[in-house]
Amino acid sequence: MTDPETLADRRRIRRKLRFWRITAVIVAIALVAGLALRFDGVSRRADHIARIDISGVITDDQKMLDLIDEAADNDSAKALVIRISSPGGTTYGGERIHKALLRAGKSKPVVADIHTLAASAGYMIAVSTDHIVAGESSIVGSIGVIFQYPQLRELLDKIGVRMEEIKSSPMKAEPSPFHDTSEEAKAMIRSMVLDSYDWFVDLVATQRQMDRAQVLALADGSIFTGRQGLKNGLVDALGGDAEIRAYLKTRDIDEKLEIVDWEPETNSPGLLLGSGATSLLQQFLGIPTTISTEIDRLSGGKLFLDGLVSVWQVGGQPRRD
C-alpha cells in the first residue's frame, strides 16, 4: 500500500508534467505561427496586388513610409491599394505619406479604399492616389488645418500659482498656456495655419483636377458621406474590392490577381520566439507587447501629437478646421 506522502509526490510530479506539456504545446504553436508569418513574404514573389492599411491617427511613421516604398519597388506587386480608416493626424505625417504615394504612383497604379472615414490628413492621403473608392456611408473631407493649445491661466490663478518668464523676444514660446495670447501671437499662428491650409487646398485641386474655387467651396472643414463625396468630386467610385478591380482592369492589371496584405515589420521584443510568436501570445494572454503601444491605445492615439494638425475631431462639440 502506497503511503500518503508518496501519493502527494506523484500528484506534484503529474501537475508539473501537465504544466510543462501545456507550455511546450503553446511554444510549439507560437514557433510555427512565427515561422509562418516570417515566410509569408514568399507570397509577395508571385504577381499580386499589394494592400496596405492606414488606420487611426496619422503621424510621422517611418515604417509605413518604408513599406510603401518597398511595395512600389516590388515588381511582383502590380498595383497598390491603400485601405484608409483615419480621422487624420499631423499635417507633416500626412505630407510624407502623400509624397511616398506620389512616388509609388510613378511605377504602378495606386488606389485608395476608404472604409469608415478618410478625413483631414486621411483625405490628404486618399487624394495622393490615382483613384478613390469609398463606401456609400463612409466619411470623407474635413479639408483644413488646426492648431490647438491649452489655456491654464485661470486655473493657475485659482490655485495661487504664477508662471514668471524671461525671454529674448516677445514671440518666443508663443502661444503660452500660462498667459493670455497676444494679438501678435494669434496673427503669427493664424498665418502659419492659413499657409498650410493653402497648401492642402492646392494639393486637392491638383490631384483631383478641380478648380481651386471649387475646392475652396468644399474646404470649410465640412465632412461628407461617400455619396456626397462622389457628387462633389472628392471620390471616384462607390463600393469596394469589385470596383477597385474594375478600375485596375482599365490600367491593364489582371483583375484576378490575389490581393496580399502588406504590414510593416515590428520591433517588439519577442523573447526567443520572434514577432509572430509574440503576436500569438499577445492574443492568447491579452498582454501588450510594448508599453508605448498600450499608452497610445489608452490615449486614443492623440497623446503625442504635436505641431500643426489636420484631424477631424470626433466627440465633444463639433469644430471647424
C-alpha positions in Angstrom: 0.0 0.0 0.0 1.3 3.4 -1.0 1.8 5.9 1.8 0.2 9.4 1.6 3.5 11.2 1.2 4.4 9.1 -1.9 0.9 9.8 -3.4 1.4 13.5 -2.8 4.7 13.4 -4.5 3.2 11.7 -7.5 0.5 14.3 -7.7 3.0 17.1 -7.7 5.0 15.4 -10.4 1.9 14.9 -12.6 1.0 18.6 -12.1 4.5 19.7 -13.2 4.4 17.4 -16.2 1.0 18.8 -17.2 2.3 22.3 -16.9 5.4 21.7 -19.0 3.4 19.8 -21.6 0.9 22.7 -22.0 3.8 25.2 -22.1 5.6 23.1 -24.8 2.4 23.0 -26.9 2.0 26.8 -26.6 5.6 27.4 -27.5 5.4 25.0 -30.5 2.2 26.7 -31.8 3.9 30.1 -31.3 7.0 29.0 -33.2 5.0 27.6 -36.1 3.0 30.8 -36.2 6.1 32.9 -36.1 7.7 30.9 -38.9 4.5 31.1 -41.0 4.5 34.8 -40.6 8.2 35.1 -41.4 7.8 33.1 -44.6 4.5 34.8 -45.5 6.6 37.2 -47.6 7.1 34.3 -50.1 3.7 35.1 -51.5 5.0 38.5 -52.4 7.2 36.9 -55.1 4.2 35.9 -57.2 2.3 38.6 -59.1 -0.3 40.2 -56.8 -2.0 43.4 -55.7 -0.4 44.8 -52.6 -2.7 46.3 -50.0 -1.5 48.5 -47.1 -3.7 49.6 -44.2 -3.5 53.1 -42.8 -5.7 53.5 -39.8 -6.0 55.5 -36.6 -4.3 58.8 -36.1 -1.7 59.7 -38.7 1.8 60.6 -37.5 5.3 60.7 -39.0 5.6 56.9 -39.4 8.9 55.9 -41.0 7.9 52.2 -41.0 4.8 53.0 -43.0 6.9 55.1 -45.5 9.4 52.3 -45.9 6.6 49.8 -46.5 5.1 52.0 -49.2 8.5 52.4 -50.9 9.1 48.6 -50.7 5.7 47.9 -52.3 6.4 50.4 -55.0 9.8 48.8 -55.8 8.5 45.3 -55.8 8.0 44.2 -59.4 5.6 41.4 -58.3 3.2 44.0 -56.8 1.4 45.1 -59.9 -0.7 47.6 -58.1 -1.0 49.2 -54.7 -4.3 49.6 -52.7 -4.2 51.9 -49.6 -7.1 51.0 -47.3 -7.8 54.0 -45.1 -9.8 54.4 -41.9 -8.4 57.5 -40.3 -9.7 60.8 -38.8 -6.5 62.5 -39.8 -3.5 63.5 -37.7 -0.4 65.7 -38.1 -0.1 67.6 -41.3 3.5 66.7 -41.6 2.7 63.0 -41.2 0.1 63.2 -44.0 2.5 65.2 -46.2 5.2 62.5 -46.0 2.8 59.7 -46.9 1.3 61.9 -49.7 4.8 62.2 -51.2 5.5 58.5 -50.8 2.3 57.6 -52.6 3.1 60.0 -55.4 6.4 58.2 -55.8 4.7 54.9 -55.9 2.2 56.1 -58.5 5.1 56.6 -60.9 5.7 52.9 -61.1 2.2 51.3 -60.7 -1.5 52.1 -60.2 -2.3 53.3 -56.7 -5.9 53.1 -55.4 -7.4 54.5 -52.2 -10.0 52.2 -50.5 -11.9 54.4 -47.9 -13.6 52.4 -45.2 -15.0 54.1 -42.1 -13.5 57.5 -42.8 -10.7 59.4 -44.5 -10.9 62.9 -43.1 -8.4 65.7 -42.9 -4.9 64.2 -43.3 -6.7 60.9 -44.0 -8.2 62.5 -47.1 -4.9 64.1 -47.9 -3.6 60.6 -48.3 -6.5 59.5 -50.3 -6.1 62.2 -52.9 -2.5 61.2 -53.3 -3.7 58.1 -55.2 -4.9 57.6 -58.8 -8.4 56.5 -58.0 -10.5 56.8 -54.8 -13.2 54.2 -53.9 -15.4 54.8 -50.8 -18.3 53.2 -49.1 -21.7 55.0 -49.6 -21.8 55.8 -45.9 -18.0 56.4 -45.5 -17.0 59.9 -44.2 -14.6 62.0 -46.4 -13.4 65.5 -46.5 -12.7 67.8 -43.5 -10.2 69.7 -45.6 -8.4 72.0 -43.3 -5.7 72.6 -40.6 -6.0 73.4 -36.9 -3.5 74.5 -34.2 -4.7 74.0 -30.6 -3.1 74.9 -27.3 -4.4 74.9 -23.7 -5.0 78.0 -21.6 -4.3 77.4 -18.0 -4.1 80.9 -16.6 -7.5 81.0 -14.8 -6.8 77.6 -13.3 -3.4 78.7 -12.0 -4.9 81.9 -10.6 -7.4 79.8 -8.6 -4.7 77.6 -7.0 -2.4 80.5 -6.5 0.4 79.6 -8.9 2.0 82.2 -11.2 4.5 81.5 -14.0 7.3 84.0 -14.5 9.3 84.2 -17.7 12.2 86.0 -19.2 12.7 85.6 -22.9 14.7 87.0 -25.7 11.8 88.4 -27.7 8.0 88.8 -27.4 7.2 86.0 -29.9 9.5 83.4 -28.2 7.5 80.3 -27.0 4.2 81.8 -28.1 1.4 80.9 -27.7 1.8 80.1 -24.0 -0.7 78.2 -21.8 0.3 80.4 -18.9 -1.0 83.8 -20.0 -3.5 85.3 -22.5 -2.3 85.1 -26.1 -1.4 88.4 -27.6 -2.9 89.5 -30.9 0.6 89.4 -32.4 1.0 85.7 -31.4 -2.5 84.9 -32.7 -1.6 86.6 -36.0 1.6 84.5 -36.3 -0.3 81.2 -35.7 -3.1 82.2 -38.0 -0.6 83.0 -40.8 1.1 79.6 -40.3 -2.3 77.7 -40.3 -3.5 79.5 -43.4 -0.3 78.8 -45.2 -0.6 75.1 -44.6 -4.3 75.3 -45.4 -3.5 76.9 -48.8 -1.0 74.1 -49.5 -3.7 71.5 -48.6 -6.3 73.1 -50.9 -3.8 73.3 -53.8 -2.9 69.7 -53.2 -6.5 68.6 -53.5 -7.1 70.9 -56.6 -4.1 69.4 -58.3 -4.7 65.8 -57.5 -8.5 65.9 -58.1 -8.1 68.1 -61.2 -10.6 70.6 -59.8 -10.7 74.4 -59.9 -9.3 75.9 -56.8 -12.5 77.8 -56.2 -14.4 74.6 -56.4 -12.2 73.1 -53.7 -12.4 76.2 -51.5 -16.2 75.8 -51.5 -15.8 72.3 -50.0 -12.8 73.1 -47.8 -14.5 74.8 -44.9 -13.9 71.8 -42.7 -17.1 70.1 -43.7 -17.4 66.3 -43.9 -19.3 64.4 -46.5 -20.7 60.8 -47.0 -19.2 58.8 -49.8 -22.3 59.5 -51.8 -21.9 63.3 -51.3 -18.2 63.0 -52.0 -18.9 61.3 -55.3 -21.3 64.1 -56.3 -18.8 66.8 -55.2 -15.8 65.2 -57.0 -14.0 64.1 -53.8 -14.2 60.4 -54.7 -14.3 58.5 -58.0 -16.5 55.5 -57.2 -18.6 53.9 -54.5 -18.0 50.3 -53.5 -15.1 48.0 -52.5 -12.9 45.3 -54.0 -15.0 44.8 -57.1 -14.9 48.4 -58.0 -11.2 48.6 -57.3 -10.5 45.6 -59.5 -12.7 47.1 -62.3 -10.6 50.3 -62.2 -7.3 48.3 -62.2 -8.5 46.4 -65.2 -8.6 49.7 -67.1 -4.9 50.0 -66.1 -4.1 46.6 -67.7 -3.9 44.9 -64.3 -5.2 41.3 -64.2 -8.5 41.6 -62.1 -8.0 38.0 -60.9 -4.7 38.7 -59.1 -4.7 37.9 -55.4 -4.8 40.9 -53.0 -2.0 40.4 -50.5 -1.9 42.5 -47.3 1.5 44.1 -46.6 2.3 45.0 -43.0 5.2 46.9 -41.5 7.7 44.9 -39.5 7.5 45.3 -35.8 10.5 45.6 -33.4 8.6 44.4 -30.4 10.7 42.1 -28.2 9.6 38.6 -28.8 12.0 36.8 -26.4 13.3 33.8 -28.5 10.1 33.4 -30.5 10.1 36.2 -33.0 7.4 38.8 -33.7 4.9 36.2 -35.0 5.1 34.2 -31.7 4.9 37.4 -29.7 1.7 38.4 -31.6 0.2 35.0 -30.9 1.0 35.1 -27.2 -0.5 38.6 -27.0 -3.7 37.3 -28.5 -3.9 34.4 -26.0 -2.8 36.3 -22.9 -4.1 39.8 -23.7 -0.7 41.4 -22.7 0.5 44.4 -24.6 3.9 43.7 -26.2 5.2 47.3 -25.7 4.4 50.0 -23.2 4.2 52.6 -25.9 1.6 50.7 -27.8 -0.6 50.5 -24.7 -0.2 54.1 -23.9 -1.1 55.1 -27.4 -4.2 52.9 -27.2 -5.4 54.3 -23.9 -4.8 57.9 -25.1 -6.8 57.3 -28.3 -3.7 57.8 -30.4 -3.6 61.6 -29.7 -1.3 61.8 -26.7 1.9 62.6 -28.6 0.5 64.7 -31.4 2.5 67.9 -31.8 2.6 70.8 -34.3 0.0 71.6 -37.0 -2.8 69.1 -37.0 -5.2 68.1 -39.8 -7.7 65.9 -37.9 -11.5 65.6 -37.8 -12.3 65.9 -34.1 -14.5 63.0 -33.1 -16.7 63.6 -30.0 -17.4 66.8 -28.0 -18.5 70.0 -29.7 -18.0 70.0 -33.5 -15.2 72.1 -34.6 -14.3 73.6 -38.0 -10.8 73.1 -39.2 
